[in-house]
Amino acid sequence: MLSDALRRAREDGALPPLEYQDPAVERPQNPEHGDYASSLPLKMARAARMSPMAIADILRERLPMREEIAAAAVAPPGFINFTLDTRWIMQQVGTVLSEGNDFGRGRSGAGVSVQVEFVSVNPTGPVHVGHGRGAVQGSAIANVLAASGYSVQREYYVNDAGSQMDAFFQSVHARYLQALGRDAAFPSEGYHGAYLVELGAQLAGEYGDRFAGAAGEESVREIGEIGMARMLDSIREDLERIDVRFDRWFSERSLFTDGTYEQALSRVESNGYTAEREGAVWFTGTELGDERDSVLVRRTGAPTYFASDIAYHYDKFLGRGYDRVINVWGADHQGHFPRMKAVVAALGVDPERLQFILVQLVTLRRGEEIVRVSKRTGDIITLSEVVSEVGPDACRYFFLARSADSQMDFDLDLARKEAPDNPVYYIQYAFARIASILRNARDGGIDPDDTTEDVDYDALTEEAEIRLMRTMLRFPEVVESAARNLEPHHLPHYAYELATAFHDFYTRHRVLGEAPRVTRARLRLAQAAGVVLRNALTLMGMSTPEQM
């Protein structure tokens, strides 16, 4: 409407022929200002050399009004506010029900391929609670991107090469020998977690002294490979408990066996961003805006982890050809962002195609008390322990409820409560309450799914009914915004707001037992609310219990 009004105003000379102006609309914070608002007149004022209010009046007079819009009003200092037609709003109950699982899905990302790489914990230990937050953030980002039409690939990068794996293999072998009662020195750079003691005992029980001969490299490698496979299985199982799954588990080793590493370094070199210094090969990232140059190949000829990163991103962009790549990394990787942007540029790829999500730390609490170590082992707190205590839905909700770049407190006591002050319970109870209404209707001989009978949505005139439907209509915008800005934390807040609108409607108005015209319309309204709640919870990776 605004685009048409702007074109008409230019054609009839009411406004000068300025460069393209984005006629963006947004939701005003104050509902009294309408459903949508545009600040286009304010943006145009200086270039047009006119007052924003005058521009707003010119545009409003030329707006091609539509049935969805009840009013368009000018407000100081130069806004145009739009109010949706109430009758049209309530007719959208039918739209929600007809679209069902597709309500909220869009096509803005159609034709664009995106790879989301997240978690990627070294297979040297279990997933801890901080990794769990990154897992939920990454999977939710992938979900909203897919819901917006993008072709999404979810990937876990397995760091199965390099010195950290050598240290892990030696640690596994030492714990295995110790479990057999042998005197085995533990490596100075080894992994000391209690989980390795358990793994060593498990391997000793299964394999006996098969790998307990002379402490040669072959024995260390063989038992180490078995230990790594067990750790990966454990990581996979822990993540699947919170509904985190991957399309591919990408092996770092493969970069060195299929020629990708050589191709990537050759490309960086041919583009002029390497230099030999003191027998080592360096990446000259300072030429591309990085703070310092970095070693790619040591004097020994061994590649650095940074060289692996280059090869991996070469594979992402130039090997597999993704249009966009999103890395969901932990807070300790913040310093790597500029360097990786420089790397992508050195490969000849637009650095804007690479995006990062930085996931901050999690503080676990029980009320006011901070939880610092595992009750079971006195060591790190694993994701598995938290899931066992509060359940997967609470984990996903609370890990998602704050933006990834903000630190968060996770109150375990609150997450377990079956009370309205627990947002997980509050939201899921709204869905269960809707399911109960629909069951009671069927038991009373009313089929909510019967499409042969027309429903008169004009029977829905109460303020709580309209507010509930208005809230439902925002869902596609929430999904689109979450995908565009990579901010899935808006989903739990929206779900809570929708649950609040439904609880308010339910408290104020009966659904069953009213006049047939009203009951039919309210049943469909409740059913539509259930559809939107289910779609929101599904994108968040949470369950939709029909009884609580």
DAMO-V928598 format. One record per helix or strand of 2 or more residues. SS is the DSSP state (A for helix, B for strand). FROM is the first residue (numbers start at 0). LEN is the number of residues. If there is no record, write none. Layout:
# DAMO-V928598
ss	from	len
SS	FROM	LEN
SS	FROM	LEN
This chain:
# DAMO-V928598
ss	from	len
A	1	10
A	30	3
B	35	3
A	39	9
A	51	10
B	68	7
B	78	6
A	85	17
B	112	6
A	128	19
B	150	8
A	162	17
A	193	14
A	216	24
B	247	4
A	253	4
A	259	11
B	273	4
B	279	4
A	284	4
B	293	4
A	304	15
B	323	7
A	330	16
A	350	3
B	353	6
B	361	5
B	368	3
A	382	8
A	391	9
B	407	4
A	411	5
A	422	21
A	456	3
A	462	11
A	474	11
A	488	20
A	515	24
